[in-house]
Amino acid sequence: MRRKPRDVSALPAPSDEGKALLRSGRKIAAIRACRRQCGASLLEANRVIARHAA
């Protein structure tokens, strides 16, 4: 059974590592780091990274 994604605003911002990866154009690695950091699902981590990429 799938769980409902959490509200992205409730998740922490990407770590310094995730932000550095994002700045260097490594979006997938940044999503992976975000998932490790806060235990987010793939969808949740993708939304967090997309929110901070803009």
PDB file of N, CA, C and O in Angstrom, chain B, residues numbered from 101:
ATOM      1  N   MET B 101       0.837  -1.170   0.000  1.00  0.00           N
ATOM      2  CA  MET B 101       0.000   0.000   0.000  1.00  0.00           C
ATOM      3  C   MET B 101       0.891   1.245   0.000  1.00  0.00           C
ATOM      4  O   MET B 101       1.840   1.331   0.779  1.00  0.00           O
ATOM      5  N   ARG B 102       0.594   2.181  -0.849  1.00  0.00           N
ATOM      6  CA  ARG B 102       1.381   3.391  -0.938  1.00  0.00           C
ATOM      7  C   ARG B 102       1.019   4.358   0.168  1.00  0.00           C
ATOM      8  O   ARG B 102      -0.137   4.458   0.580  1.00  0.00           O
ATOM      9  N   ARG B 103       2.032   5.071   0.642  1.00  0.00           N
ATOM     10  CA  ARG B 103       1.756   6.094   1.631  1.00  0.00           C
ATOM     11  C   ARG B 103       1.640   7.436   0.927  1.00  0.00           C
ATOM     12  O   ARG B 103       2.229   7.654  -0.132  1.00  0.00           O
ATOM     13  N   LYS B 104       0.895   8.304   1.516  1.00  0.00           N
ATOM     14  CA  LYS B 104       0.682   9.628   0.948  1.00  0.00           C
ATOM     15  C   LYS B 104       1.955  10.456   1.155  1.00  0.00           C
ATOM     16  O   LYS B 104       2.494  10.477   2.261  1.00  0.00           O
ATOM     17  N   PRO B 105       2.447  11.142   0.103  1.00  0.00           N
ATOM     18  CA  PRO B 105       3.643  11.973   0.278  1.00  0.00           C
ATOM     19  C   PRO B 105       3.414  13.066   1.310  1.00  0.00           C
ATOM     20  O   PRO B 105       2.336  13.654   1.385  1.00  0.00           O
ATOM     21  N   ARG B 106       4.447  13.328   2.104  1.00  0.00           N
ATOM     22  CA  ARG B 106       4.374  14.393   3.089  1.00  0.00           C
ATOM     23  C   ARG B 106       4.383  15.746   2.387  1.00  0.00           C
ATOM     24  O   ARG B 106       4.780  15.861   1.228  1.00  0.00           O
ATOM     25  N   ASP B 107       3.946  16.746   3.101  1.00  0.00           N
ATOM     26  CA  ASP B 107       4.026  18.104   2.598  1.00  0.00           C
ATOM     27  C   ASP B 107       5.503  18.469   2.504  1.00  0.00           C
ATOM     28  O   ASP B 107       6.240  18.341   3.482  1.00  0.00           O
ATOM     29  N   VAL B 108       5.933  18.919   1.339  1.00  0.00           N
ATOM     30  CA  VAL B 108       7.347  19.204   1.112  1.00  0.00           C
ATOM     31  C   VAL B 108       7.854  20.311   2.026  1.00  0.00           C
ATOM     32  O   VAL B 108       9.022  20.306   2.414  1.00  0.00           O
ATOM     33  N   SER B 109       7.000  21.249   2.369  1.00  0.00           N
ATOM     34  CA  SER B 109       7.444  22.335   3.245  1.00  0.00           C
ATOM     35  C   SER B 109       7.782  21.830   4.647  1.00  0.00           C
ATOM     36  O   SER B 109       8.488  22.506   5.395  1.00  0.00           O
ATOM     37  N   ALA B 110       7.283  20.647   5.008  1.00  0.00           N
ATOM     38  CA  ALA B 110       7.584  20.080   6.325  1.00  0.00           C
ATOM     39  C   ALA B 110       8.946  19.386   6.338  1.00  0.00           C
ATOM     40  O   ALA B 110       9.481  19.100   7.410  1.00  0.00           O
ATOM     41  N   LEU B 111       9.510  19.113   5.167  1.00  0.00           N
ATOM     42  CA  LEU B 111      10.803  18.447   5.094  1.00  0.00           C
ATOM     43  C   LEU B 111      11.926  19.473   5.202  1.00  0.00           C
ATOM     44  O   LEU B 111      11.754  20.626   4.805  1.00  0.00           O
ATOM     45  N   PRO B 112      13.071  19.064   5.736  1.00  0.00           N
ATOM     46  CA  PRO B 112      14.183  20.016   5.859  1.00  0.00           C
ATOM     47  C   PRO B 112      14.755  20.384   4.498  1.00  0.00           C
ATOM     48  O   PRO B 112      14.594  19.643   3.528  1.00  0.00           O
ATOM     49  N   ALA B 113      15.416  21.521   4.431  1.00  0.00           N
ATOM     50  CA  ALA B 113      16.087  21.949   3.208  1.00  0.00           C
ATOM     51  C   ALA B 113      17.248  20.991   2.928  1.00  0.00           C
ATOM     52  O   ALA B 113      17.739  20.328   3.842  1.00  0.00           O
ATOM     53  N   PRO B 114      17.679  20.917   1.691  1.00  0.00           N
ATOM     54  CA  PRO B 114      18.824  20.047   1.386  1.00  0.00           C
ATOM     55  C   PRO B 114      20.055  20.447   2.194  1.00  0.00           C
ATOM     56  O   PRO B 114      20.251  21.618   2.519  1.00  0.00           O
ATOM     57  N   SER B 115      20.870  19.460   2.507  1.00  0.00           N
ATOM     58  CA  SER B 115      22.101  19.723   3.248  1.00  0.00           C
ATOM     59  C   SER B 115      23.079  20.484   2.358  1.00  0.00           C
ATOM     60  O   SER B 115      22.825  20.689   1.171  1.00  0.00           O
ATOM     61  N   ASP B 116      24.195  20.898   2.944  1.00  0.00           N
ATOM     62  CA  ASP B 116      25.229  21.585   2.168  1.00  0.00           C
ATOM     63  C   ASP B 116      25.723  20.696   1.036  1.00  0.00           C
ATOM     64  O   ASP B 116      26.007  21.173  -0.063  1.00  0.00           O
ATOM     65  N   GLU B 117      25.822  19.398   1.313  1.00  0.00           N
ATOM     66  CA  GLU B 117      26.240  18.439   0.282  1.00  0.00           C
ATOM     67  C   GLU B 117      25.237  18.434  -0.865  1.00  0.00           C
ATOM     68  O   GLU B 117      25.624  18.478  -2.033  1.00  0.00           O
ATOM     69  N   GLY B 118      23.958  18.380  -0.537  1.00  0.00           N
ATOM     70  CA  GLY B 118      22.923  18.367  -1.563  1.00  0.00           C
ATOM     71  C   GLY B 118      22.903  19.648  -2.373  1.00  0.00           C
ATOM     72  O   GLY B 118      22.713  19.613  -3.588  1.00  0.00           O
ATOM     73  N   LYS B 119      23.099  20.784  -1.709  1.00  0.00           N
ATOM     74  CA  LYS B 119      23.127  22.065  -2.416  1.00  0.00           C
ATOM     75  C   LYS B 119      24.322  22.146  -3.348  1.00  0.00           C
ATOM     76  O   LYS B 119      24.207  22.657  -4.462  1.00  0.00           O
ATOM     77  N   ALA B 120      25.476  21.642  -2.903  1.00  0.00           N
ATOM     78  CA  ALA B 120      26.675  21.653  -3.745  1.00  0.00           C
ATOM     79  C   ALA B 120      26.478  20.766  -4.969  1.00  0.00           C
ATOM     80  O   ALA B 120      26.874  21.128  -6.077  1.00  0.00           O
ATOM     81  N   LEU B 121      25.871  19.618  -4.767  1.00  0.00           N
ATOM     82  CA  LEU B 121      25.592  18.721  -5.892  1.00  0.00           C
ATOM     83  C   LEU B 121      24.644  19.378  -6.884  1.00  0.00           C
ATOM     84  O   LEU B 121      24.822  19.267  -8.097  1.00  0.00           O
ATOM     85  N   LEU B 122      23.658  20.045  -6.370  1.00  0.00           N
ATOM     86  CA  LEU B 122      22.679  20.723  -7.223  1.00  0.00           C
ATOM     87  C   LEU B 122      23.340  21.844  -8.017  1.00  0.00           C
ATOM     88  O   LEU B 122      23.072  22.001  -9.208  1.00  0.00           O
ATOM     89  N   ARG B 123      24.197  22.619  -7.370  1.00  0.00           N
ATOM     90  CA  ARG B 123      24.898  23.712  -8.070  1.00  0.00           C
ATOM     91  C   ARG B 123      25.808  23.184  -9.172  1.00  0.00           C
ATOM     92  O   ARG B 123      25.999  23.848 -10.192  1.00  0.00           O
ATOM     93  N   SER B 124      26.370  21.994  -8.973  1.00  0.00           N
ATOM     94  CA  SER B 124      27.273  21.430  -9.970  1.00  0.00           C
ATOM     95  C   SER B 124      26.523  20.667 -11.067  1.00  0.00           C
ATOM     96  O   SER B 124      27.139  20.056 -11.940  1.00  0.00           O
ATOM     97  N   GLY B 125      25.189  20.708 -11.010  1.00  0.00           N
ATOM     98  CA  GLY B 125      24.385  20.076 -12.059  1.00  0.00           C
ATOM     99  C   GLY B 125      24.101  18.606 -11.847  1.00  0.00           C
ATOM    100  O   GLY B 125      23.632  17.934 -12.766  1.00  0.00           O
ATOM    101  N   ARG B 126      24.370  18.094 -10.670  1.00  0.00           N
ATOM    102  CA  ARG B 126      24.156  16.661 -10.388  1.00  0.00           C
ATOM    103  C   ARG B 126      22.852  16.478  -9.622  1.00  0.00           C
ATOM    104  O   ARG B 126      22.859  16.159  -8.433  1.00  0.00           O
ATOM    105  N   LYS B 127      21.742  16.680 -10.308  1.00  0.00           N
ATOM    106  CA  LYS B 127      20.420  16.664  -9.680  1.00  0.00           C
ATOM    107  C   LYS B 127      20.090  15.305  -9.072  1.00  0.00           C
ATOM    108  O   LYS B 127      19.562  15.237  -7.962  1.00  0.00           O
ATOM    109  N   ILE B 128      20.390  14.237  -9.777  1.00  0.00           N
ATOM    110  CA  ILE B 128      20.069  12.899  -9.264  1.00  0.00           C
ATOM    111  C   ILE B 128      20.846  12.610  -7.985  1.00  0.00           C
ATOM    112  O   ILE B 128      20.300  12.047  -7.036  1.00  0.00           O
ATOM    113  N   ALA B 129      22.113  12.993  -7.960  1.00  0.00           N
ATOM    114  CA  ALA B 129      22.917  12.795  -6.751  1.00  0.00           C
ATOM    115  C   ALA B 129      22.380  13.655  -5.605  1.00  0.00           C
ATOM    116  O   ALA B 129      22.412  13.238  -4.448  1.00  0.00           O
ATOM    117  N   ALA B 130      21.887  14.853  -5.925  1.00  0.00           N
ATOM    118  CA  ALA B 130      21.305  15.720  -4.897  1.00  0.00           C
ATOM    119  C   ALA B 130      20.031  15.092  -4.333  1.00  0.00           C
ATOM    120  O   ALA B 130      19.795  15.150  -3.127  1.00  0.00           O
ATOM    121  N   ILE B 131      19.219  14.500  -5.189  1.00  0.00           N
ATOM    122  CA  ILE B 131      18.003  13.816  -4.728  1.00  0.00           C
ATOM    123  C   ILE B 131      18.378  12.641  -3.837  1.00  0.00           C
ATOM    124  O   ILE B 131      17.750  12.416  -2.803  1.00  0.00           O
ATOM    125  N   ARG B 132      19.387  11.900  -4.232  1.00  0.00           N
ATOM    126  CA  ARG B 132      19.851  10.751  -3.443  1.00  0.00           C
ATOM    127  C   ARG B 132      20.332  11.208  -2.063  1.00  0.00           C
ATOM    128  O   ARG B 132      20.032  10.569  -1.055  1.00  0.00           O
ATOM    129  N   ALA B 133      21.077  12.316  -2.024  1.00  0.00           N
ATOM    130  CA  ALA B 133      21.566  12.853  -0.745  1.00  0.00           C
ATOM    131  C   ALA B 133      20.403  13.306   0.129  1.00  0.00           C
ATOM    132  O   ALA B 133      20.418  13.102   1.343  1.00  0.00           O
ATOM    133  N   CYS B 134      19.400  13.917  -0.486  1.00  0.00           N
ATOM    134  CA  CYS B 134      18.215  14.371   0.253  1.00  0.00           C
ATOM    135  C   CYS B 134      17.472  13.177   0.852  1.00  0.00           C
ATOM    136  O   CYS B 134      17.011  13.234   1.992  1.00  0.00           O
ATOM    137  N   ARG B 135      17.361  12.110   0.087  1.00  0.00           N
ATOM    138  CA  ARG B 135      16.681  10.914   0.594  1.00  0.00           C
ATOM    139  C   ARG B 135      17.420  10.335   1.792  1.00  0.00           C
ATOM    140  O   ARG B 135      16.795   9.928   2.771  1.00  0.00           O
ATOM    141  N   ARG B 136      18.755  10.297   1.719  1.00  0.00           N
ATOM    142  CA  ARG B 136      19.560   9.795   2.841  1.00  0.00           C
ATOM    143  C   ARG B 136      19.416  10.683   4.059  1.00  0.00           C
ATOM    144  O   ARG B 136      19.314  10.197   5.185  1.00  0.00           O
ATOM    145  N   GLN B 137      19.409  11.985   3.831  1.00  0.00           N
ATOM    146  CA  GLN B 137      19.387  12.955   4.923  1.00  0.00           C
ATOM    147  C   GLN B 137      18.097  12.881   5.732  1.00  0.00           C
ATOM    148  O   GLN B 137      18.141  12.836   6.961  1.00  0.00           O
ATOM    149  N   CYS B 138      16.938  12.867   5.051  1.00  0.00           N
ATOM    150  CA  CYS B 138      15.684  12.999   5.797  1.00  0.00           C
ATOM    151  C   CYS B 138      14.745  11.801   5.652  1.00  0.00           C
ATOM    152  O   CYS B 138      13.628  11.837   6.170  1.00  0.00           O
ATOM    153  N   GLY B 139      15.170  10.747   4.964  1.00  0.00           N
ATOM    154  CA  GLY B 139      14.338   9.566   4.845  1.00  0.00           C
ATOM    155  C   GLY B 139      13.116   9.786   3.974  1.00  0.00           C
ATOM    156  O   GLY B 139      12.090   9.131   4.161  1.00  0.00           O
ATOM    157  N   ALA B 140      13.218  10.700   3.026  1.00  0.00           N
ATOM    158  CA  ALA B 140      12.089  11.028   2.149  1.00  0.00           C
ATOM    159  C   ALA B 140      11.951   9.980   1.056  1.00  0.00           C
ATOM    160  O   ALA B 140      12.907   9.280   0.721  1.00  0.00           O
ATOM    161  N   SER B 141      10.757   9.884   0.510  1.00  0.00           N
ATOM    162  CA  SER B 141      10.547   9.022  -0.648  1.00  0.00           C
ATOM    163  C   SER B 141      11.174   9.688  -1.863  1.00  0.00           C
ATOM    164  O   SER B 141      11.600  10.841  -1.788  1.00  0.00           O
ATOM    165  N   LEU B 142      11.232   8.986  -2.964  1.00  0.00           N
ATOM    166  CA  LEU B 142      11.796   9.551  -4.191  1.00  0.00           C
ATOM    167  C   LEU B 142      11.004  10.779  -4.634  1.00  0.00           C
ATOM    168  O   LEU B 142      11.591  11.791  -5.016  1.00  0.00           O
ATOM    169  N   LEU B 143       9.696  10.697  -4.586  1.00  0.00           N
ATOM    170  CA  LEU B 143       8.843  11.817  -4.985  1.00  0.00           C
ATOM    171  C   LEU B 143       9.059  13.025  -4.074  1.00  0.00           C
ATOM    172  O   LEU B 143       9.183  14.153  -4.550  1.00  0.00           O
ATOM    173  N   GLU B 144       9.103  12.788  -2.782  1.00  0.00           N
ATOM    174  CA  GLU B 144       9.304  13.878  -1.824  1.00  0.00           C
ATOM    175  C   GLU B 144      10.662  14.546  -2.025  1.00  0.00           C
ATOM    176  O   GLU B 144      10.760  15.773  -2.052  1.00  0.00           O
ATOM    177  N   ALA B 145      11.709  13.732  -2.166  1.00  0.00           N
ATOM    178  CA  ALA B 145      13.055  14.285  -2.358  1.00  0.00           C
ATOM    179  C   ALA B 145      13.138  15.066  -3.661  1.00  0.00           C
ATOM    180  O   ALA B 145      13.770  16.121  -3.717  1.00  0.00           O
ATOM    181  N   ASN B 146      12.507  14.556  -4.700  1.00  0.00           N
ATOM    182  CA  ASN B 146      12.500  15.256  -5.984  1.00  0.00           C
ATOM    183  C   ASN B 146      11.828  16.615  -5.851  1.00  0.00           C
ATOM    184  O   ASN B 146      12.302  17.597  -6.422  1.00  0.00           O
ATOM    185  N   ARG B 147      10.747  16.680  -5.118  1.00  0.00           N
ATOM    186  CA  ARG B 147      10.045  17.948  -4.915  1.00  0.00           C
ATOM    187  C   ARG B 147      10.881  18.926  -4.101  1.00  0.00           C
ATOM    188  O   ARG B 147      10.886  20.122  -4.390  1.00  0.00           O
ATOM    189  N   VAL B 148      11.589  18.431  -3.083  1.00  0.00           N
ATOM    190  CA  VAL B 148      12.455  19.300  -2.265  1.00  0.00           C
ATOM    191  C   VAL B 148      13.550  19.894  -3.136  1.00  0.00           C
ATOM    192  O   VAL B 148      13.798  21.098  -3.089  1.00  0.00           O
ATOM    193  N   ILE B 149      14.200  19.061  -3.924  1.00  0.00           N
ATOM    194  CA  ILE B 149      15.294  19.512  -4.772  1.00  0.00           C
ATOM    195  C   ILE B 149      14.769  20.472  -5.841  1.00  0.00           C
ATOM    196  O   ILE B 149      15.408  21.485  -6.125  1.00  0.00           O
ATOM    197  N   ALA B 150      13.642  20.171  -6.421  1.00  0.00           N
ATOM    198  CA  ALA B 150      13.055  21.063  -7.436  1.00  0.00           C
ATOM    199  C   ALA B 150      12.715  22.420  -6.829  1.00  0.00           C
ATOM    200  O   ALA B 150      12.885  23.454  -7.474  1.00  0.00           O
ATOM    201  N   ARG B 151      12.239  22.414  -5.595  1.00  0.00           N
ATOM    202  CA  ARG B 151      11.894  23.676  -4.926  1.00  0.00           C
ATOM    203  C   ARG B 151      13.127  24.525  -4.703  1.00  0.00           C
ATOM    204  O   ARG B 151      13.051  25.751  -4.787  1.00  0.00           O
ATOM    205  N   HIS B 152      14.267  23.901  -4.418  1.00  0.00           N
ATOM    206  CA  HIS B 152      15.491  24.645  -4.145  1.00  0.00           C
ATOM    207  C   HIS B 152      16.304  24.909  -5.401  1.00  0.00           C
ATOM    208  O   HIS B 152      17.235  25.714  -5.370  1.00  0.00           O
ATOM    209  N   ALA B 153      15.977  24.256  -6.496  1.00  0.00           N
ATOM    210  CA  ALA B 153      16.699  24.475  -7.754  1.00  0.00           C
ATOM    211  C   ALA B 153      16.265  25.770  -8.422  1.00  0.00           C
ATOM    212  O   ALA B 153      17.030  26.369  -9.178  1.00  0.00           O
ATOM    213  N   ALA B 154      15.062  26.196  -8.150  1.00  0.00           N
ATOM    214  CA  ALA B 154      14.545  27.398  -8.817  1.00  0.00           C
ATOM    215  C   ALA B 154      15.071  28.668  -8.210  1.00  0.00           C
ATOM    216  O   ALA B 154      14.725  29.759  -8.664  1.00  0.00           O
TER     217      ALA B 154
END
